[in-house]
Structures are given as C-alpha cells and as structure tokens.
Amino acid sequence: MPGKAICEICDEERDAVDEEGVCALCHDENAHDTDAELRAAGIDPEDSPVVMAAELTRRIFG
C-alpha cells in the first residue's frame, strides 16, 4: 500500500515513521525505558533537558 513504511526497530508496516524510520509505538516504548533508566540513576525525567545535562556533566566531571 502506498504511504506505508517499515519501522526500523519493530520491522512492522506502519502508516507513518519519523525521519529515522521509527514508528510512534516504538518511540513511546523507548521513552518509558529511558524514563526508568533515568529514575534508577537518581535523575527526574520530568526535569528539563538542560537540568539533566547539567546533572550528568556534574556526575561525570565533578
């Protein structure tokens, strides 16, 4: 069917994928995994990216 694309992660045919070839469902699943990893590291995933970057920089170079 025209307009369909194969997701690079799940290899399923989807109506839409992003510029990297990843469908919305895979993006959502990866976001949950990333949130859990951040929480496990003691970083609040609700913080802004600048706050997270500053905290990671402090931990790496601090």
PyMOL Python script that loads the backbone (N, CA, C, O; Angstrom):
from pymol import cmd

cmd.read_pdbstr("""\
ATOM      1  N   MET A   1       0.835  -1.190   0.000  1.00  0.00           N
ATOM      2  CA  MET A   1       0.000   0.000   0.000  1.00  0.00           C
ATOM      3  C   MET A   1       0.876   1.247   0.000  1.00  0.00           C
ATOM      4  O   MET A   1       1.884   1.302   0.704  1.00  0.00           O
ATOM      5  N   PRO A   2       0.494   2.242  -0.785  1.00  0.00           N
ATOM      6  CA  PRO A   2       1.254   3.494  -0.756  1.00  0.00           C
ATOM      7  C   PRO A   2       1.090   4.210   0.586  1.00  0.00           C
ATOM      8  O   PRO A   2       0.034   4.147   1.215  1.00  0.00           O
ATOM      9  N   GLY A   3       2.143   4.881   1.003  1.00  0.00           N
ATOM     10  CA  GLY A   3       2.087   5.626   2.248  1.00  0.00           C
ATOM     11  C   GLY A   3       2.477   4.807   3.465  1.00  0.00           C
ATOM     12  O   GLY A   3       2.577   5.351   4.565  1.00  0.00           O
ATOM     13  N   LYS A   4       2.699   3.523   3.294  1.00  0.00           N
ATOM     14  CA  LYS A   4       3.120   2.666   4.404  1.00  0.00           C
ATOM     15  C   LYS A   4       4.640   2.611   4.433  1.00  0.00           C
ATOM     16  O   LYS A   4       5.302   2.789   3.410  1.00  0.00           O
ATOM     17  N   ALA A   5       5.182   2.363   5.618  1.00  0.00           N
ATOM     18  CA  ALA A   5       6.629   2.249   5.765  1.00  0.00           C
ATOM     19  C   ALA A   5       6.924   1.181   6.808  1.00  0.00           C
ATOM     20  O   ALA A   5       6.089   0.892   7.666  1.00  0.00           O
ATOM     21  N   ILE A   6       8.096   0.607   6.732  1.00  0.00           N
ATOM     22  CA  ILE A   6       8.533  -0.410   7.684  1.00  0.00           C
ATOM     23  C   ILE A   6       9.358   0.282   8.773  1.00  0.00           C
ATOM     24  O   ILE A   6      10.299   1.019   8.481  1.00  0.00           O
ATOM     25  N   CYS A   7       8.986   0.031  10.037  1.00  0.00           N
ATOM     26  CA  CYS A   7       9.718   0.589  11.178  1.00  0.00           C
ATOM     27  C   CYS A   7      11.077  -0.095  11.291  1.00  0.00           C
ATOM     28  O   CYS A   7      11.166  -1.316  11.170  1.00  0.00           O
ATOM     29  N   GLU A   8      12.132   0.679  11.521  1.00  0.00           N
ATOM     30  CA  GLU A   8      13.487   0.152  11.643  1.00  0.00           C
ATOM     31  C   GLU A   8      13.684  -0.665  12.912  1.00  0.00           C
ATOM     32  O   GLU A   8      14.596  -1.489  12.975  1.00  0.00           O
ATOM     33  N   ILE A   9      12.846  -0.453  13.925  1.00  0.00           N
ATOM     34  CA  ILE A   9      13.022  -1.152  15.196  1.00  0.00           C
ATOM     35  C   ILE A   9      12.187  -2.428  15.257  1.00  0.00           C
ATOM     36  O   ILE A   9      12.714  -3.507  15.529  1.00  0.00           O
ATOM     37  N   CYS A  10      10.886  -2.306  15.003  1.00  0.00           N
ATOM     38  CA  CYS A  10       9.997  -3.470  15.154  1.00  0.00           C
ATOM     39  C   CYS A  10       9.758  -4.220  13.848  1.00  0.00           C
ATOM     40  O   CYS A  10       9.167  -5.300  13.863  1.00  0.00           O
ATOM     41  N   ASP A  11      10.200  -3.677  12.730  1.00  0.00           N
ATOM     42  CA  ASP A  11      10.032  -4.296  11.408  1.00  0.00           C
ATOM     43  C   ASP A  11       8.572  -4.508  11.018  1.00  0.00           C
ATOM     44  O   ASP A  11       8.264  -5.377  10.203  1.00  0.00           O
ATOM     45  N   GLU A  12       7.677  -3.717  11.599  1.00  0.00           N
ATOM     46  CA  GLU A  12       6.252  -3.783  11.267  1.00  0.00           C
ATOM     47  C   GLU A  12       5.920  -2.707  10.241  1.00  0.00           C
ATOM     48  O   GLU A  12       6.556  -1.653  10.209  1.00  0.00           O
ATOM     49  N   GLU A  13       4.928  -2.975   9.409  1.00  0.00           N
ATOM     50  CA  GLU A  13       4.467  -1.988   8.445  1.00  0.00           C
ATOM     51  C   GLU A  13       3.565  -0.986   9.173  1.00  0.00           C
ATOM     52  O   GLU A  13       2.581  -1.376   9.801  1.00  0.00           O
ATOM     53  N   ARG A  14       3.895   0.277   9.091  1.00  0.00           N
ATOM     54  CA  ARG A  14       3.167   1.342   9.800  1.00  0.00           C
ATOM     55  C   ARG A  14       2.703   2.409   8.820  1.00  0.00           C
ATOM     56  O   ARG A  14       3.241   2.549   7.722  1.00  0.00           O
ATOM     57  N   ASP A  15       1.688   3.158   9.246  1.00  0.00           N
ATOM     58  CA  ASP A  15       1.191   4.261   8.421  1.00  0.00           C
ATOM     59  C   ASP A  15       2.209   5.387   8.331  1.00  0.00           C
ATOM     60  O   ASP A  15       2.298   6.074   7.314  1.00  0.00           O
ATOM     61  N   ALA A  16       2.978   5.571   9.405  1.00  0.00           N
ATOM     62  CA  ALA A  16       3.943   6.671   9.425  1.00  0.00           C
ATOM     63  C   ALA A  16       5.140   6.304  10.284  1.00  0.00           C
ATOM     64  O   ALA A  16       5.010   5.619  11.299  1.00  0.00           O
ATOM     65  N   VAL A  17       6.295   6.767   9.864  1.00  0.00           N
ATOM     66  CA  VAL A  17       7.519   6.666  10.649  1.00  0.00           C
ATOM     67  C   VAL A  17       8.203   8.031  10.601  1.00  0.00           C
ATOM     68  O   VAL A  17       7.914   8.843   9.722  1.00  0.00           O
ATOM     69  N   ASP A  18       9.107   8.281  11.545  1.00  0.00           N
ATOM     70  CA  ASP A  18       9.809   9.561  11.543  1.00  0.00           C
ATOM     71  C   ASP A  18      10.965   9.533  10.550  1.00  0.00           C
ATOM     72  O   ASP A  18      11.117   8.572   9.797  1.00  0.00           O
ATOM     73  N   GLU A  19      11.775  10.584  10.549  1.00  0.00           N
ATOM     74  CA  GLU A  19      12.875  10.682   9.582  1.00  0.00           C
ATOM     75  C   GLU A  19      13.940   9.605   9.795  1.00  0.00           C
ATOM     76  O   GLU A  19      14.734   9.332   8.894  1.00  0.00           O
ATOM     77  N   GLU A  20      13.961   8.990  10.989  1.00  0.00           N
ATOM     78  CA  GLU A  20      14.907   7.906  11.265  1.00  0.00           C
ATOM     79  C   GLU A  20      14.297   6.536  10.990  1.00  0.00           C
ATOM     80  O   GLU A  20      14.954   5.512  11.177  1.00  0.00           O
ATOM     81  N   GLY A  21      13.041   6.516  10.546  1.00  0.00           N
ATOM     82  CA  GLY A  21      12.385   5.260  10.226  1.00  0.00           C
ATOM     83  C   GLY A  21      11.793   4.538  11.415  1.00  0.00           C
ATOM     84  O   GLY A  21      11.611   3.322  11.366  1.00  0.00           O
ATOM     85  N   VAL A  22      11.485   5.267  12.497  1.00  0.00           N
ATOM     86  CA  VAL A  22      10.951   4.663  13.719  1.00  0.00           C
ATOM     87  C   VAL A  22       9.492   5.066  13.897  1.00  0.00           C
ATOM     88  O   VAL A  22       9.147   6.241  13.766  1.00  0.00           O
ATOM     89  N   CYS A  23       8.631   4.084  14.198  1.00  0.00           N
ATOM     90  CA  CYS A  23       7.205   4.360  14.372  1.00  0.00           C
ATOM     91  C   CYS A  23       6.927   4.956  15.757  1.00  0.00           C
ATOM     92  O   CYS A  23       7.770   4.888  16.651  1.00  0.00           O
ATOM     93  N   ALA A  24       5.756   5.530  15.921  1.00  0.00           N
ATOM     94  CA  ALA A  24       5.371   6.177  17.176  1.00  0.00           C
ATOM     95  C   ALA A  24       5.310   5.180  18.333  1.00  0.00           C
ATOM     96  O   ALA A  24       5.671   5.521  19.460  1.00  0.00           O
ATOM     97  N   LEU A  25       4.863   3.965  18.071  1.00  0.00           N
ATOM     98  CA  LEU A  25       4.773   2.954  19.120  1.00  0.00           C
ATOM     99  C   LEU A  25       6.154   2.636  19.688  1.00  0.00           C
ATOM    100  O   LEU A  25       6.313   2.537  20.905  1.00  0.00           O
ATOM    101  N   CYS A  26       7.136   2.479  18.834  1.00  0.00           N
ATOM    102  CA  CYS A  26       8.499   2.211  19.305  1.00  0.00           C
ATOM    103  C   CYS A  26       9.076   3.408  20.038  1.00  0.00           C
ATOM    104  O   CYS A  26       9.792   3.241  21.026  1.00  0.00           O
ATOM    105  N   HIS A  27       8.777   4.615  19.572  1.00  0.00           N
ATOM    106  CA  HIS A  27       9.233   5.814  20.283  1.00  0.00           C
ATOM    107  C   HIS A  27       8.661   5.831  21.687  1.00  0.00           C
ATOM    108  O   HIS A  27       9.377   6.137  22.640  1.00  0.00           O
ATOM    109  N   ASP A  28       7.379   5.508  21.832  1.00  0.00           N
ATOM    110  CA  ASP A  28       6.724   5.515  23.135  1.00  0.00           C
ATOM    111  C   ASP A  28       7.351   4.479  24.061  1.00  0.00           C
ATOM    112  O   ASP A  28       7.607   4.769  25.230  1.00  0.00           O
ATOM    113  N   GLU A  29       7.603   3.270  23.549  1.00  0.00           N
ATOM    114  CA  GLU A  29       8.224   2.223  24.361  1.00  0.00           C
ATOM    115  C   GLU A  29       9.628   2.626  24.795  1.00  0.00           C
ATOM    116  O   GLU A  29      10.015   2.391  25.940  1.00  0.00           O
ATOM    117  N   ASN A  30      10.387   3.224  23.897  1.00  0.00           N
ATOM    118  CA  ASN A  30      11.749   3.651  24.234  1.00  0.00           C
ATOM    119  C   ASN A  30      11.732   4.776  25.253  1.00  0.00           C
ATOM    120  O   ASN A  30      12.619   4.850  26.103  1.00  0.00           O
ATOM    121  N   ALA A  31      10.747   5.645  25.183  1.00  0.00           N
ATOM    122  CA  ALA A  31      10.651   6.743  26.146  1.00  0.00           C
ATOM    123  C   ALA A  31      10.430   6.204  27.555  1.00  0.00           C
ATOM    124  O   ALA A  31      11.009   6.721  28.511  1.00  0.00           O
ATOM    125  N   HIS A  32       9.599   5.170  27.696  1.00  0.00           N
ATOM    126  CA  HIS A  32       9.365   4.576  29.013  1.00  0.00           C
ATOM    127  C   HIS A  32      10.637   3.929  29.545  1.00  0.00           C
ATOM    128  O   HIS A  32      10.931   4.033  30.736  1.00  0.00           O
ATOM    129  N   ASP A  33      11.394   3.260  28.676  1.00  0.00           N
ATOM    130  CA  ASP A  33      12.651   2.646  29.089  1.00  0.00           C
ATOM    131  C   ASP A  33      13.635   3.710  29.560  1.00  0.00           C
ATOM    132  O   ASP A  33      14.299   3.541  30.583  1.00  0.00           O
ATOM    133  N   THR A  34      13.724   4.800  28.814  1.00  0.00           N
ATOM    134  CA  THR A  34      14.639   5.888  29.173  1.00  0.00           C
ATOM    135  C   THR A  34      14.239   6.512  30.506  1.00  0.00           C
ATOM    136  O   THR A  34      15.103   6.790  31.338  1.00  0.00           O
ATOM    137  N   ASP A  35      12.945   6.735  30.723  1.00  0.00           N
ATOM    138  CA  ASP A  35      12.481   7.282  31.999  1.00  0.00           C
ATOM    139  C   ASP A  35      12.893   6.386  33.162  1.00  0.00           C
ATOM    140  O   ASP A  35      13.358   6.878  34.189  1.00  0.00           O
ATOM    141  N   ALA A  36      12.727   5.082  33.008  1.00  0.00           N
ATOM    142  CA  ALA A  36      13.085   4.142  34.071  1.00  0.00           C
ATOM    143  C   ALA A  36      14.591   4.180  34.334  1.00  0.00           C
ATOM    144  O   ALA A  36      15.019   4.128  35.487  1.00  0.00           O
ATOM    145  N   GLU A  37      15.390   4.269  33.281  1.00  0.00           N
ATOM    146  CA  GLU A  37      16.846   4.338  33.446  1.00  0.00           C
ATOM    147  C   GLU A  37      17.260   5.616  34.165  1.00  0.00           C
ATOM    148  O   GLU A  37      18.141   5.592  35.025  1.00  0.00           O
ATOM    149  N   LEU A  38      16.624   6.731  33.811  1.00  0.00           N
ATOM    150  CA  LEU A  38      16.941   7.992  34.477  1.00  0.00           C
ATOM    151  C   LEU A  38      16.575   7.939  35.955  1.00  0.00           C
ATOM    152  O   LEU A  38      17.356   8.367  36.805  1.00  0.00           O
ATOM    153  N   ARG A  39      15.390   7.415  36.266  1.00  0.00           N
ATOM    154  CA  ARG A  39      14.974   7.310  37.667  1.00  0.00           C
ATOM    155  C   ARG A  39      15.934   6.420  38.451  1.00  0.00           C
ATOM    156  O   ARG A  39      16.276   6.729  39.592  1.00  0.00           O
ATOM    157  N   ALA A  40      16.367   5.319  37.844  1.00  0.00           N
ATOM    158  CA  ALA A  40      17.310   4.418  38.511  1.00  0.00           C
ATOM    159  C   ALA A  40      18.628   5.119  38.810  1.00  0.00           C
ATOM    160  O   ALA A  40      19.310   4.782  39.778  1.00  0.00           O
ATOM    161  N   ALA A  41      18.985   6.093  37.980  1.00  0.00           N
ATOM    162  CA  ALA A  41      20.218   6.854  38.184  1.00  0.00           C
ATOM    163  C   ALA A  41      20.009   8.042  39.124  1.00  0.00           C
ATOM    164  O   ALA A  41      20.944   8.798  39.390  1.00  0.00           O
ATOM    165  N   GLY A  42      18.782   8.206  39.627  1.00  0.00           N
ATOM    166  CA  GLY A  42      18.502   9.297  40.554  1.00  0.00           C
ATOM    167  C   GLY A  42      18.229  10.621  39.870  1.00  0.00           C
ATOM    168  O   GLY A  42      18.371  11.673  40.493  1.00  0.00           O
ATOM    169  N   ILE A  43      17.839  10.598  38.601  1.00  0.00           N
ATOM    170  CA  ILE A  43      17.536  11.817  37.846  1.00  0.00           C
ATOM    171  C   ILE A  43      16.057  11.818  37.521  1.00  0.00           C
ATOM    172  O   ILE A  43      15.521  10.816  37.049  1.00  0.00           O
ATOM    173  N   ASP A  44      15.399  12.929  37.769  1.00  0.00           N
ATOM    174  CA  ASP A  44      13.970  13.058  37.493  1.00  0.00           C
ATOM    175  C   ASP A  44      13.762  13.310  36.003  1.00  0.00           C
ATOM    176  O   ASP A  44      14.203  14.339  35.491  1.00  0.00           O
ATOM    177  N   PRO A  45      13.094  12.385  35.289  1.00  0.00           N
ATOM    178  CA  PRO A  45      12.892  12.567  33.844  1.00  0.00           C
ATOM    179  C   PRO A  45      11.965  13.735  33.503  1.00  0.00           C
ATOM    180  O   PRO A  45      11.870  14.130  32.341  1.00  0.00           O
ATOM    181  N   GLU A  46      11.288  14.285  34.499  1.00  0.00           N
ATOM    182  CA  GLU A  46      10.432  15.444  34.268  1.00  0.00           C
ATOM    183  C   GLU A  46      11.229  16.747  34.238  1.00  0.00           C
ATOM    184  O   GLU A  46      10.711  17.783  33.821  1.00  0.00           O
ATOM    185  N   ASP A  47      12.491  16.698  34.679  1.00  0.00           N
ATOM    186  CA  ASP A  47      13.350  17.886  34.615  1.00  0.00           C
ATOM    187  C   ASP A  47      13.599  18.266  33.161  1.00  0.00           C
ATOM    188  O   ASP A  47      13.487  17.440  32.255  1.00  0.00           O
ATOM    189  N   SER A  48      13.932  19.515  32.966  1.00  0.00           N
ATOM    190  CA  SER A  48      14.234  19.961  31.605  1.00  0.00           C
ATOM    191  C   SER A  48      15.538  19.324  31.127  1.00  0.00           C
ATOM    192  O   SER A  48      16.366  18.929  31.948  1.00  0.00           O
ATOM    193  N   PRO A  49      15.730  19.219  29.817  1.00  0.00           N
ATOM    194  CA  PRO A  49      16.975  18.636  29.295  1.00  0.00           C
ATOM    195  C   PRO A  49      18.232  19.361  29.786  1.00  0.00           C
ATOM    196  O   PRO A  49      19.278  18.737  29.964  1.00  0.00           O
ATOM    197  N   VAL A  50      18.132  20.659  30.003  1.00  0.00           N
ATOM    198  CA  VAL A  50      19.290  21.423  30.480  1.00  0.00           C
ATOM    199  C   VAL A  50      19.663  20.985  31.892  1.00  0.00           C
ATOM    200  O   VAL A  50      20.846  20.846  32.205  1.00  0.00           O
ATOM    201  N   VAL A  51      18.673  20.768  32.740  1.00  0.00           N
ATOM    202  CA  VAL A  51      18.928  20.322  34.109  1.00  0.00           C
ATOM    203  C   VAL A  51      19.529  18.923  34.096  1.00  0.00           C
ATOM    204  O   VAL A  51      20.468  18.642  34.841  1.00  0.00           O
ATOM    205  N   MET A  52      18.994  18.047  33.256  1.00  0.00           N
ATOM    206  CA  MET A  52      19.533  16.685  33.162  1.00  0.00           C
ATOM    207  C   MET A  52      20.970  16.708  32.654  1.00  0.00           C
ATOM    208  O   MET A  52      21.823  15.988  33.173  1.00  0.00           O
ATOM    209  N   ALA A  53      21.242  17.525  31.647  1.00  0.00           N
ATOM    210  CA  ALA A  53      22.601  17.609  31.112  1.00  0.00           C
ATOM    211  C   ALA A  53      23.563  18.139  32.164  1.00  0.00           C
ATOM    212  O   ALA A  53      24.687  17.651  32.279  1.00  0.00           O
ATOM    213  N   ALA A  54      23.136  19.119  32.920  1.00  0.00           N
ATOM    214  CA  ALA A  54      23.989  19.671  33.969  1.00  0.00           C
ATOM    215  C   ALA A  54      24.278  18.622  35.045  1.00  0.00           C
ATOM    216  O   ALA A  54      25.407  18.519  35.524  1.00  0.00           O
ATOM    217  N   GLU A  55      23.271  17.852  35.421  1.00  0.00           N
ATOM    218  CA  GLU A  55      23.463  16.812  36.437  1.00  0.00           C
ATOM    219  C   GLU A  55      24.395  15.720  35.923  1.00  0.00           C
ATOM    220  O   GLU A  55      25.281  15.269  36.649  1.00  0.00           O
ATOM    221  N   LEU A  56      24.202  15.295  34.683  1.00  0.00           N
ATOM    222  CA  LEU A  56      25.095  14.275  34.120  1.00  0.00           C
ATOM    223  C   LEU A  56      26.526  14.786  33.998  1.00  0.00           C
ATOM    224  O   LEU A  56      27.475  14.051  34.274  1.00  0.00           O
ATOM    225  N   THR A  57      26.685  16.030  33.589  1.00  0.00           N
ATOM    226  CA  THR A  57      28.012  16.636  33.493  1.00  0.00           C
ATOM    227  C   THR A  57      28.678  16.699  34.859  1.00  0.00           C
ATOM    228  O   THR A  57      29.862  16.393  34.996  1.00  0.00           O
ATOM    229  N   ARG A  58      27.913  17.095  35.864  1.00  0.00           N
ATOM    230  CA  ARG A  58      28.444  17.154  37.235  1.00  0.00           C
ATOM    231  C   ARG A  58      28.911  15.777  37.687  1.00  0.00           C
ATOM    232  O   ARG A  58      29.968  15.648  38.306  1.00  0.00           O
ATOM    233  N   ARG A  59      28.121  14.744  37.379  1.00  0.00           N
ATOM    234  CA  ARG A  59      28.482  13.393  37.802  1.00  0.00           C
ATOM    235  C   ARG A  59      29.711  12.864  37.054  1.00  0.00           C
ATOM    236  O   ARG A  59      30.537  12.153  37.626  1.00  0.00           O
ATOM    237  N   ILE A  60      29.817  13.211  35.799  1.00  0.00           N
ATOM    238  CA  ILE A  60      30.941  12.703  35.006  1.00  0.00           C
ATOM    239  C   ILE A  60      32.232  13.448  35.336  1.00  0.00           C
ATOM    240  O   ILE A  60      33.279  12.832  35.539  1.00  0.00           O
ATOM    241  N   PHE A  61      32.149  14.794  35.389  1.00  0.00           N
ATOM    242  CA  PHE A  61      33.353  15.611  35.555  1.00  0.00           C
ATOM    243  C   PHE A  61      33.534  16.162  36.954  1.00  0.00           C
ATOM    244  O   PHE A  61      34.566  16.755  37.266  1.00  0.00           O
ATOM    245  N   GLY A  62      32.519  15.963  37.806  1.00  0.00           N
ATOM    246  CA  GLY A  62      32.529  16.554  39.135  1.00  0.00           C
ATOM    247  C   GLY A  62      33.380  15.840  40.071  1.00  0.00           C
ATOM    248  O   GLY A  62      33.483  16.231  41.234  1.00  0.00           O
TER     249      GLY A  62
END
""", "prot")
cmd.dss("prot")
cmd.show_as("cartoon", "prot")
cmd.util.cbc("prot")
cmd.orient("prot")
